[in-house]
């Protein structure tokens, strides 16, 4: 039996930002009661300014 997936959808927001601003994003989601997962991959010496 196949599932009818016509009513199902996946929504995601991917945000790339400076690590120092993660508290701003956390506050935004918590204030609006939006579930979120914060992943902070990456390392190195790259500058934020291009």
C-alpha positions in Angstrom: 0.0 0.0 0.0 1.5 3.4 -1.0 1.1 6.4 1.1 -0.6 9.5 -0.3 2.0 12.2 0.1 0.1 14.9 -1.6 -0.6 16.7 1.7 2.9 16.2 3.1 5.6 18.8 2.7 9.0 19.5 4.2 10.0 23.1 5.0 13.4 24.2 6.0 15.4 27.4 6.4 19.1 27.1 6.1 21.0 30.1 7.4 24.7 30.7 7.0 26.0 33.3 9.4 28.9 34.3 11.7 29.1 32.1 14.8 29.0 35.2 17.0 25.4 35.9 15.9 24.0 32.5 16.9 22.3 33.9 20.0 20.3 36.3 17.8 19.0 33.4 15.7 18.2 31.3 18.8 16.3 34.2 20.4 14.3 34.8 17.2 13.2 31.1 17.0 12.5 30.8 20.7 10.5 34.0 20.8 8.3 32.7 18.0 8.1 29.2 19.4 9.6 27.7 16.2 11.5 24.4 16.6 15.1 24.6 15.4 18.4 22.7 15.2 21.6 24.7 15.3 24.6 23.1 13.7 27.9 24.8 13.8 30.2 23.0 11.5 33.4 24.5 10.3 36.7 25.7 11.5 39.7 27.6 10.2 41.0 31.1 10.0 38.9 32.6 7.2 37.8 36.1 7.8 34.1 37.0 7.8 34.7 40.0 5.5 35.2 39.3 1.8 
